[in-house]
């Protein structure tokens, strides 16, 4: 007996981009990431170009902005597992907009100095931890499992768009206009994200436990143990820690190397850094297809090795901007493309092997293991630049990036095939 046409239509599940709530999440996340990436360039460039900050203080500024990852990630993961992610993201956007608005006011009053930048960097960094853990958890609650790879590809693609516009816009505004205007641009993007995400209508199926919820410490430790005991998640955490430590150290030297060693303007620095964005956008498109064709393991290891190795060319650059800027654009483009392949693939693997009630804690634990090392890396980068010089310091920190693909190659992740692993049942949540 044939199924009536009307019933067949109702049985067809809507596609990802036909889902209005997913589009609202994607739009808000894009605006939020654009504001966040603008701030990552605006605040250091204000310190370097306006306040004439030295390498040690710049390293301290970047470390303060990254410190909330180390201090808050595990707690945020445990909280997000029991909160509605829409509420978390909306409040984080509002708070970051207010913090940058205070920076604008301080600049207009002539009170903008390094202490004010340190406070703003910490507040924005803390609220970014809430937003980033929440949006990763929100996707799992919002879309079907078979849509995760495409959903992650879309969200990482939006992050790529932010990498295109954020650094270029931030560098240009600091160079051509003023520090308050540059800070105001980030606040505007957070407001746009707030307006989009608050329109999400779908009620989230927040996991609930029977009886009295476990203490926050028990929930945190359940997430840490789950990551530590799972070979794939453990490998993701270790590789992420190695990469983020070296990358933070490298970027501290990089932001000094470009204007002082290569004598690039703020706009040229923004253009060079923004080249990561188009590459990452291309990488996000490939990430929706390549793992299913060549295997998740091969894509992970190959992309990580190629993307990290290409950064070794940067310390060798000499000459005028007409030569160095195109070379930097090419290097950053390839770095962004390969890095995005790694990001999307590891995120999809992580979400696939994690039960729904543990998503926030696992995301936060891996963020803690990875990004938690970034403040130490930033401090080390500043020390290496002061002791050995910018060119040598950049070479040493870029070499450190290669530890991450080495760890991936030696892990079970390298043997993953074309299909994602099965997700454990709800009984594996650990409270």
KOLKOLVEX-917450 format. One record per residue (C-alpha): residue in three letters; x negated, y negated, z. Coordinates in steps of 0.05 Angstrom, whole numbers, padded with zeros to 5 digits, always signed. Layout:
N
ALAXYZ
...
END
This chain:
431
UNK+00000+00000+00000
UNK-00028-00067-00020
UNK-00037-00123+00030
UNK+00007-00184+00016
UNK-00031-00244-00013
UNK-00010-00289+00045
UNK-00039-00240+00096
UNK-00103-00232+00056
UNK-00112-00307+00057
UNK-00104-00310+00132
UNK-00155-00253+00142
UNK-00209-00291+00105
UNK-00253-00327+00155
UNK-00273-00399+00138
UNK-00343-00413+00114
UNK-00394-00450+00157
UNK-00387-00517+00122
UNK-00311-00514+00122
UNK-00313-00514+00198
UNK-00300-00586+00220
UNK-00329-00575+00289
UNK-00394-00547+00261
UNK-00399-00608+00215
UNK-00390-00653+00276
UNK-00444-00615+00313
UNK-00491-00619+00253
UNK-00478-00693+00243
UNK-00489-00710+00316
UNK-00551-00667+00321
UNK-00580-00700+00259
UNK-00571-00770+00288
UNK-00598-00748+00355
UNK-00659-00716+00325
UNK-00671-00778+00283
UNK-00670-00821+00345
UNK-00715-00773+00382
UNK-00767-00769+00327
UNK-00766-00845+00319
UNK-00781-00850+00394
UNK-00839-00800+00389
UNK-00873-00849+00342
UNK-00846-00916+00366
UNK-00867-00912+00438
UNK-00940-00889+00424
UNK-00947-00940+00368
UNK-00921-00996+00412
UNK-00974-00975+00463
UNK-01030-00972+00410
UNK-01014-01031+00365
UNK-00979-01079+00413
UNK-01008-01063+00482
UNK-01077-01040+00455
UNK-01076-00977+00496
UNK-01138-00933+00498
UNK-01141-00858+00486
UNK-01135-00838+00559
UNK-01073-00881+00572
UNK-01041-00858+00507
UNK-01051-00786+00528
UNK-01019-00804+00595
UNK-00959-00836+00560
UNK-00947-00775+00517
UNK-00956-00729+00577
UNK-00904-00768+00617
UNK-00854-00762+00560
UNK-00867-00687+00556
UNK-00869-00674+00631
UNK-00793-00665+00637
UNK-00799-00602+00595
UNK-00844-00572+00648
UNK-00804-00598+00706
UNK-00732-00588+00683
UNK-00726-00536+00628
UNK-00712-00475+00672
UNK-00660-00512+00714
UNK-00626-00541+00652
UNK-00621-00471+00621
UNK-00586-00443+00682
UNK-00538-00503+00685
UNK-00522-00502+00611
UNK-00502-00429+00614
UNK-00444-00451+00660
UNK-00428-00518+00630
UNK-00394-00540+00566
UNK-00449-00559+00517
UNK-00407-00614+00486
UNK-00406-00651+00552
UNK-00480-00642+00563
UNK-00498-00668+00493
UNK-00451-00728+00499
UNK-00479-00749+00566
UNK-00551-00740+00543
UNK-00539-00784+00482
UNK-00507-00838+00525
UNK-00565-00837+00574
UNK-00619-00842+00521
UNK-00583-00900+00488
UNK-00581-00937+00554
UNK-00655-00924+00567
UNK-00676-00951+00500
UNK-00629-01009+00509
UNK-00667-01026+00573
UNK-00731-01025+00531
UNK-00700-01076+00483
UNK-00681-01121+00542
UNK-00751-01115+00572
UNK-00782-01134+00505
UNK-00737-01195+00497
UNK-00754-01218+00567
UNK-00829-01209+00556
UNK-00833-01155+00609
UNK-00849-01096+00563
UNK-00913-01064+00586
UNK-00943-00995+00597
UNK-00905-00982+00663
UNK-00839-00996+00628
UNK-00858-00950+00570
UNK-00876-00895+00619
UNK-00808-00899+00652
UNK-00771-00899+00586
UNK-00813-00842+00559
UNK-00796-00799+00620
UNK-00722-00814+00619
UNK-00715-00802+00544
UNK-00756-00738+00551
UNK-00713-00712+00608
UNK-00647-00724+00572
UNK-00676-00694+00508
UNK-00688-00629+00547
UNK-00613-00627+00564
UNK-00593-00642+00493
UNK-00640-00593+00459
UNK-00622-00534+00504
UNK-00548-00551+00497
UNK-00545-00555+00421
UNK-00582-00489+00413
UNK-00532-00456+00461
UNK-00474-00492+00428
UNK-00487-00459+00361
UNK-00480-00389+00389
UNK-00413-00408+00421
UNK-00388-00444+00358
UNK-00404-00397+00300
UNK-00402-00322+00285
UNK-00464-00279+00292
UNK-00469-00269+00216
UNK-00471-00346+00209
UNK-00529-00356+00258
UNK-00585-00357+00206
UNK-00547-00406+00161
UNK-00527-00447+00221
UNK-00598-00451+00247
UNK-00622-00467+00177
UNK-00573-00525+00173
UNK-00591-00552+00242
UNK-00665-00545+00229
UNK-00654-00578+00162
UNK-00624-00637+00199
UNK-00684-00639+00243
UNK-00726-00641+00180
UNK-00685-00701+00156
UNK-00701-00733+00223
UNK-00775-00720+00212
UNK-00769-00756+00145
UNK-00733-00818+00170
UNK-00754-00823+00243
UNK-00830-00833+00237
UNK-00825-00876+00174
UNK-00772-00920+00204
UNK-00806-00925+00272
UNK-00874-00940+00243
UNK-00847-00992+00195
UNK-00806-01028+00249
UNK-00863-01031+00298
UNK-00911-01056+00244
UNK-00866-01105+00207
UNK-00816-01129+00259
UNK-00821-01123+00335
UNK-00823-01071+00390
UNK-00751-01087+00414
UNK-00723-01077+00344
UNK-00760-01011+00338
UNK-00733-00987+00404
UNK-00663-01010+00385
UNK-00664-00964+00324
UNK-00670-00903+00368
UNK-00613-00927+00412
UNK-00568-00935+00351
UNK-00579-00863+00329
UNK-00562-00836+00398
UNK-00498-00876+00397
UNK-00480-00846+00329
UNK-00494-00776+00357
UNK-00449-00791+00417
UNK-00391-00812+00372
UNK-00396-00750+00329
UNK-00405-00696+00382
UNK-00350-00722+00427
UNK-00301-00707+00369
UNK-00314-00632+00373
UNK-00246-00601+00389
UNK-00260-00527+00397
UNK-00257-00503+00469
UNK-00321-00466+00486
UNK-00319-00395+00514
UNK-00366-00411+00572
UNK-00388-00345+00605
UNK-00358-00336+00674
UNK-00380-00289+00729
UNK-00336-00255+00780
UNK-00336-00281+00850
UNK-00384-00334+00875
UNK-00436-00354+00823
UNK-00508-00334+00840
UNK-00555-00387+00867
UNK-00592-00429+00816
UNK-00658-00395+00833
UNK-00630-00326+00819
UNK-00601-00348+00752
UNK-00668-00379+00732
UNK-00707-00317+00751
UNK-00658-00273+00714
UNK-00673-00312+00650
UNK-00748-00310+00662
UNK-00747-00235+00675
UNK-00705-00223+00613
UNK-00756-00260+00569
UNK-00816-00228+00603
UNK-00788-00157+00594
UNK-00767-00164+00522
UNK-00827-00154+00475
UNK-00800-00199+00420
UNK-00780-00256+00467
UNK-00845-00250+00505
UNK-00884-00257+00440
UNK-00843-00318+00420
UNK-00858-00351+00487
UNK-00933-00337+00484
UNK-00941-00360+00412
UNK-00900-00422+00426
UNK-00943-00439+00487
UNK-01007-00433+00447
UNK-00980-00475+00390
UNK-00949-00531+00432
UNK-01010-00538+00475
UNK-01056-00546+00415
UNK-01006-00588+00376
UNK-00997-00638+00434
UNK-01072-00645+00440
UNK-01080-00654+00365
UNK-01025-00706+00360
UNK-01055-00748+00415
UNK-01120-00752+00375
UNK-01083-00756+00309
UNK-01044-00819+00329
UNK-01110-00853+00345
UNK-01149-00823+00286
UNK-01103-00851+00233
UNK-01103-00925+00252
UNK-01174-00929+00281
UNK-01216-00880+00242
UNK-01180-00883+00175
UNK-01157-00956+00186
UNK-01084-00943+00167
UNK-01028-00993+00182
UNK-00968-00974+00224
UNK-00926-00966+00161
UNK-00978-00921+00130
UNK-00981-00879+00193
UNK-00906-00872+00192
UNK-00907-00852+00118
UNK-00961-00799+00130
UNK-00924-00769+00189
UNK-00857-00772+00153
UNK-00884-00726+00099
UNK-00873-00669+00148
UNK-00799-00680+00139
UNK-00790-00664+00065
UNK-00834-00603+00075
UNK-00792-00581+00134
UNK-00729-00592+00094
UNK-00755-00546+00040
UNK-00776-00496+00093
UNK-00707-00496+00124
UNK-00677-00479+00055
UNK-00726-00421+00046
UNK-00714-00397+00117
UNK-00642-00378+00099
UNK-00668-00331+00045
UNK-00740-00308+00054
UNK-00733-00267+00118
UNK-00678-00226+00087
UNK-00720-00213+00025
UNK-00791-00203+00052
UNK-00777-00187+00125
UNK-00776-00231+00187
UNK-00845-00209+00210
UNK-00881-00223+00145
UNK-00850-00292+00140
UNK-00867-00309+00212
UNK-00941-00290+00209
UNK-00955-00316+00139
UNK-00921-00383+00149
UNK-00953-00395+00217
UNK-01023-00379+00191
UNK-01018-00422+00129
UNK-00985-00481+00163
UNK-01034-00485+00221
UNK-01096-00474+00179
UNK-01081-00532+00132
UNK-01089-00582+00189
UNK-01163-00567+00190
UNK-01169-00611+00128
UNK-01149-00675+00165
UNK-01215-00686+00204
UNK-01253-00681+00138
UNK-01216-00741+00107
UNK-01256-00805+00091
UNK-01246-00865+00047
UNK-01193-00918+00033
UNK-01119-00911+00044
UNK-01108-00899-00031
UNK-01145-00833-00021
UNK-01128-00812+00050
UNK-01053-00826+00051
UNK-01036-00780-00009
UNK-01081-00726+00022
UNK-01045-00734+00089
UNK-00977-00730+00055
UNK-00997-00664+00021
UNK-01024-00634+00086
UNK-00964-00655+00127
UNK-00915-00631+00074
UNK-00944-00560+00075
UNK-00949-00562+00151
UNK-00875-00581+00156
UNK-00852-00528+00107
UNK-00889-00471+00141
UNK-00871-00495+00211
UNK-00797-00497+00193
UNK-00799-00426+00168
UNK-00828-00405+00235
UNK-00778-00446+00275
UNK-00715-00421+00241
UNK-00737-00349+00239
UNK-00758-00346+00312
UNK-00695-00382+00335
UNK-00651-00332+00297
UNK-00689-00273+00326
UNK-00683-00302+00396
UNK-00609-00314+00390
UNK-00598-00244+00360
UNK-00631-00206+00417
UNK-00602-00249+00474
UNK-00532-00236+00505
UNK-00484-00294+00503
UNK-00486-00306+00578
UNK-00562-00314+00576
UNK-00570-00359+00516
UNK-00583-00424+00554
UNK-00632-00393+00603
UNK-00671-00357+00548
UNK-00675-00420+00506
UNK-00698-00459+00567
UNK-00749-00406+00589
UNK-00781-00406+00520
UNK-00779-00481+00518
UNK-00812-00483+00586
UNK-00866-00433+00565
UNK-00879-00470+00500
UNK-00866-00544+00509
UNK-00884-00541+00583
UNK-00957-00536+00562
UNK-00952-00599+00520
UNK-00967-00650+00576
UNK-01032-00613+00591
UNK-01049-00612+00517
UNK-01037-00686+00511
UNK-01083-00701+00569
UNK-01136-00654+00539
UNK-01131-00688+00472
UNK-01144-00756+00503
UNK-01204-00730+00542
UNK-01234-00696+00480
UNK-01226-00760+00439
UNK-01261-00801+00493
UNK-01317-00752+00504
UNK-01332-00725+00434
UNK-01301-00778+00388
UNK-01238-00778+00346
UNK-01263-00736+00288
UNK-01293-00680+00330
UNK-01234-00681+00378
UNK-01186-00674+00320
UNK-01224-00615+00292
UNK-01226-00579+00359
UNK-01152-00588+00372
UNK-01133-00568+00301
UNK-01174-00505+00308
UNK-01134-00488+00371
UNK-01071-00483+00329
UNK-01096-00418+00299
UNK-01086-00381+00364
UNK-01010-00381+00353
UNK-01009-00341+00287
UNK-01061-00294+00317
UNK-01013-00278+00375
UNK-00955-00269+00327
UNK-00995-00220+00284
UNK-01012-00177+00344
UNK-00940-00176+00370
UNK-00878-00134+00354
UNK-00851-00194+00316
UNK-00900-00179+00259
UNK-00864-00113+00247
UNK-00793-00140+00243
UNK-00756-00121+00179
UNK-00703-00154+00137
UNK-00646-00148+00187
UNK-00640-00181+00255
UNK-00643-00137+00318
UNK-00577-00120+00353
UNK-00555-00165+00410
UNK-00548-00132+00480
UNK-00480-00126+00511
UNK-00451-00175+00562
UNK-00475-00132+00620
UNK-00546-00154+00607
UNK-00534-00225+00629
UNK-00562-00218+00699
UNK-00513-00266+00732
END
